[in-house]
Amino acid sequence: MESKLPHILTSLPGPKAKAIIDRDQQVISPSYTRSYPLVAERGQGAMVEDPDGNRFLDFAAGIAVVATGHCHPQVVKAIQEQAARLIHMSGTDFYYENMVQLAETLARLVPGGQPRRVYFGNSGTEAIEAAIKLARHQTGRGQFIAFRGAFHGRTMGSWALTASKSIQKKGFFPMMPGVHHIPYANCYRCAYGKTPDSCAVECVDVIETELFRTTLPSDDCAAIFVEPIQGEGGYIVPPKKFFDELRRVADDYGILLILDEIQSGMGRTGKMFACEHFDVVPDVIALAKGIASGMPLSALVARADLMTWPLGAHASTFGGNPVAIAASLATIGLLERELIENAARVGGHLMARLRDLPQRFPNVGDVRGLGLMIGIELVHDQKTKERAPLLRDQIVQMCFERGLLLLGAGPNTIRLCPPLVITKDQADFAAETIESCLGAIGRP
Ligand SMILES: Cc1ncc(COP(=O)(O)O)c(C=O)c1O
């Protein structure tokens, strides 16, 4: 694994990978979405090796999870030492120090300078479920605002907030009532036909002018759930005034502003949390994915005066597992010492290379992002902006065959969410590979 660039030895999948995929197809839930046949055997930094010895550059990071790269030695050491000392005790019933230490760390990191309290879960969706319950409990209100294109998880509460793909809804009704979805601040495809110059933040204005007058009494609205950068929806970056207005509406009507930073948080955007780019202070923030470099952990960090629910109101057997927490403390140390800065620097370099793709390739409609959270939206026509989902899938597949692991986001966007350890050379390789694939599909 010494090489830091891809090396493909077999056709894909190779024979050993294929044998594993054949077995997988007999026993694993067919609901998993595998974009292409990658079998991972080991990983180091931004590189992943399959069982046939093919080496890939990972710009997917286990869905934006391995923030410090695969198997960072300091994270591995922290996990090994903690596993030898104490694997599980259940923070619900007993105390252990590293859980307190991580809560203190997160409370310090979340912007706003207010006292904070932390609830630990194991996955993003658990943090969102906790947020739904906390919001209902503390406000005494039962309804929520969320955004079209949002992804907040797939369990019953978070799934009701999710408005990403209809296949995620089909056949599962009824769902948690009381969620009102409104268009997100997608300036490339403004739902209100505005341009950045003519925008009066209609996408927030609609809350007061339509929702509160028609279907949602303002004093029944517990919280607004919003991703600072819409992740699964297509890596969409809203303007700062979107958050200014959301904060104002929330404050005016006693509604909680709950930021889902499960994908955008933990250094990915070149700041610890994406909300710092927009100077918005959340009442509650949900974290997972990158928080522990691949160990299952999530955290819900709330204003201390909000997280006052009584003993037994909410808890989890495994949430805040000591080994996951040790990984998280090591991860945050690395992020603060070097990797947030690397995400900003290499992300800036990558964006500088990609920004003019729309001028160079007719199928690229938009390139957007912050730090190492970058989306490339594919269209059939730059004027009509007709989405090109199949072209997107084709590029992702072609990049895989050239050793670059990517994922889609939204119907027609390529997402770049590499580990935050990537080098400029790796960023250049990714950009060149994507450009060569874009060039290839562009030819008749
Ligand atoms: C913004 C956001 N929220 C919530 C989730 C759900 O996280 P998990 O899959 O860990 O439950 C995701 C997962 O992609 C996400 O991107």
The ligand as an ORCA input file, in Angstrom:
! r2SCAN-3c Opt
* xyz 0 1
  C     -26.929     14.581      6.486
  C     -27.173     13.172      6.939
  N     -27.966     12.946      7.997
  C     -28.207     11.706      8.448
  C     -27.662     10.597      7.826
  C     -27.942      9.226      8.357
  O     -26.781      8.682      8.918
  P     -26.668      7.120      9.181
  O     -26.615      6.436      7.852
  O     -25.397      6.958      9.977
  O     -27.869      6.718      9.967
  C     -26.836     10.790      6.709
  C     -26.281      9.634      5.992
  O     -25.901      9.706      4.847
  C     -26.594     12.105      6.255
  O     -25.822     12.354      5.181
*
